[in-house]
Amino acid sequence: MIKIKKVFFLSLLSFALIFFYGCPIITEYPIDEPSVKVDKLYLGLWESESPSNHSQSNNSYRVTKKDDFLYNIYEKFGNTETDTIGYTGHISIIGDEKFLNCKGILLPGYSLYKIEPGVKKIVLREIKDDSTQQFSCSSDVKKFIIHNMNNPDFYGSKQT
């Protein structure tokens, strides 16, 4: 029971941090439905270069293949098994750019990130929250990104 309370509390804390600090945009709809096959390049264990909102230490991410189009992403931000948050994600391509649609298992909606190429690392740039923007479907999300994707202020901090 204590583990469930801790996971619930950490999930609630994560949501509050995202909500109050305006981190990545969270939308009910992904950019599009999963249609890009899982790339083996993204699979494996990844270490962050800097601490996240969840902890003072660097996080690790284990990325596995869920099916042909979806990834399982496990973010470990502490020293115990309960210090892990699970996500599912899929890649969307707009023009020459790749984006990650990331849905927390215990959090509502999709967080959206631009994937930037790196050498032996993955760089994610969050799409900033625009609270004035309302979406009624995935095509609205995609149009919003297409309209803003060349604006450097559209993206937030880098996560590597």
C-alpha positions as CSV (number, residue, x, y, z in Angstrom):
1,M,0.0,0.0,0.0
2,I,2.9,2.4,0.8
3,K,4.3,1.8,-2.7
4,I,1.0,2.6,-4.4
5,K,0.8,5.8,-2.3
6,K,4.3,6.8,-3.2
7,V,3.8,6.2,-6.9
8,F,0.5,8.1,-6.8
9,F,2.2,11.0,-4.9
10,L,5.1,11.1,-7.4
11,S,2.8,11.0,-10.3
12,L,0.8,13.9,-8.8
13,L,4.0,15.8,-8.1
14,S,5.1,15.2,-11.7
15,F,1.8,16.6,-13.0
16,A,2.0,19.6,-10.6
17,L,5.6,20.4,-11.7
18,I,4.6,20.2,-15.4
19,F,1.4,22.2,-14.8
20,F,3.0,25.0,-12.7
21,Y,6.3,25.4,-14.5
22,G,4.7,25.2,-18.0
23,C,7.1,22.6,-19.2
24,P,6.0,20.7,-22.3
25,I,2.7,21.2,-23.8
26,I,0.2,18.5,-22.7
27,T,-2.6,17.8,-25.2
28,E,-5.4,15.3,-25.3
29,Y,-4.3,14.4,-28.8
30,P,-1.0,13.2,-30.3
31,I,0.5,14.7,-33.4
32,D,-0.8,11.7,-35.3
33,E,-1.5,8.0,-34.8
34,P,1.5,5.7,-34.5
35,S,2.7,5.0,-38.1
36,V,6.5,5.2,-37.9
37,K,8.1,1.9,-37.1
38,V,10.2,1.6,-33.9
39,D,13.8,2.5,-34.6
40,K,16.4,0.3,-32.8
41,L,18.6,3.4,-32.4
42,Y,16.3,4.6,-29.6
43,L,16.2,1.3,-27.7
44,G,18.3,0.7,-24.7
45,L,19.4,2.5,-21.5
46,W,19.9,6.2,-21.6
47,E,21.4,8.5,-18.9
48,S,20.3,12.2,-18.7
49,E,23.1,14.8,-18.6
50,S,21.3,16.9,-16.1
51,P,18.7,16.5,-13.3
52,S,15.0,16.6,-14.2
53,N,12.0,18.1,-12.3
54,H,11.7,14.8,-10.4
55,S,15.0,14.7,-8.6
56,Q,18.3,16.3,-7.9
57,S,20.2,13.5,-9.6
58,N,20.5,12.5,-13.3
59,N,17.7,10.2,-14.4
60,S,18.0,7.1,-16.5
61,Y,15.6,6.0,-19.2
62,R,15.0,2.5,-20.3
63,V,13.4,2.3,-23.8
64,T,11.9,-0.9,-25.1
65,K,9.8,-1.9,-28.0
66,K,6.1,-2.3,-27.1
67,D,5.0,-3.2,-30.6
68,D,5.9,-2.3,-34.2
69,F,5.1,1.4,-33.7
70,L,5.2,2.1,-29.9
71,Y,7.9,2.4,-27.3
72,N,7.8,1.7,-23.6
73,I,9.8,4.4,-21.7
74,Y,10.7,3.9,-18.1
75,E,12.1,7.0,-16.3
76,K,14.1,6.1,-13.2
77,F,14.7,9.1,-10.9
78,G,15.7,7.5,-7.6
79,N,17.3,4.5,-6.0
80,T,14.2,2.2,-5.5
81,E,11.9,0.4,-7.8
82,T,9.1,2.8,-6.9
83,D,11.1,5.7,-8.2
84,T,10.1,4.9,-11.8
85,I,7.5,6.5,-14.0
86,G,6.3,4.7,-17.1
87,Y,5.3,6.2,-20.5
88,T,4.4,5.0,-23.9
89,G,5.6,6.9,-26.9
90,H,5.6,7.0,-30.7
91,I,7.5,9.0,-33.3
92,S,5.8,11.4,-35.7
93,I,7.5,13.0,-38.7
94,I,6.7,16.4,-40.0
95,G,8.9,17.4,-43.0
96,D,12.4,16.4,-42.1
97,E,11.8,16.7,-38.3
98,K,11.0,13.9,-35.8
99,F,8.8,14.4,-32.8
100,L,8.1,12.2,-29.8
101,N,4.5,11.9,-28.6
102,C,4.9,10.7,-25.0
103,K,1.9,9.6,-22.8
104,G,2.4,9.0,-19.1
105,I,0.8,5.9,-17.8
106,L,-0.6,7.8,-14.8
107,L,-0.8,11.2,-16.3
108,P,-3.4,12.6,-18.8
109,G,-2.5,13.6,-22.3
110,Y,0.5,13.7,-24.5
111,S,3.7,15.6,-23.9
112,L,5.4,16.6,-27.2
113,Y,9.1,16.8,-27.9
114,K,11.2,17.6,-31.0
115,I,14.0,15.0,-31.4
116,E,17.3,16.5,-32.4
117,P,20.1,14.4,-33.8
118,G,23.1,13.9,-31.5
119,V,26.2,11.8,-31.4
120,K,25.7,8.9,-29.1
121,K,22.9,10.8,-27.4
122,I,19.3,11.8,-27.9
123,V,18.3,15.4,-27.5
124,L,14.7,16.2,-26.8
125,R,13.3,19.7,-26.9
126,E,10.0,20.2,-25.3
127,I,7.3,22.0,-27.2
128,K,6.3,24.8,-25.0
129,D,2.8,25.1,-23.5
130,D,0.6,27.6,-25.2
131,S,-2.4,27.7,-22.9
132,T,-4.4,29.7,-25.4
133,Q,-4.3,26.9,-27.9
134,Q,-7.2,24.5,-28.0
135,F,-7.1,21.3,-30.1
136,S,-10.1,19.2,-31.1
137,C,-8.2,16.5,-32.9
138,S,-4.7,15.3,-33.9
139,S,-4.8,17.2,-37.2
140,D,-5.1,20.5,-35.2
141,V,-2.0,19.6,-33.2
142,K,-0.1,18.8,-36.4
143,K,-1.2,22.1,-38.0
144,F,-0.1,24.0,-34.8
145,I,3.3,22.4,-35.0
146,I,3.7,23.0,-38.7
147,H,2.8,26.7,-38.2
148,N,5.4,27.2,-35.4
149,M,8.1,24.6,-35.9
150,N,10.7,27.0,-37.4
151,N,10.3,29.4,-34.5
152,P,13.1,28.8,-32.0
153,D,10.9,30.2,-29.2
154,F,8.4,27.4,-29.8
155,Y,10.7,25.0,-28.1
156,G,11.7,24.9,-24.4
157,S,14.8,23.5,-22.7
158,K,16.9,20.7,-24.1
159,Q,16.8,17.3,-22.3
160,T,19.7,15.0,-23.2
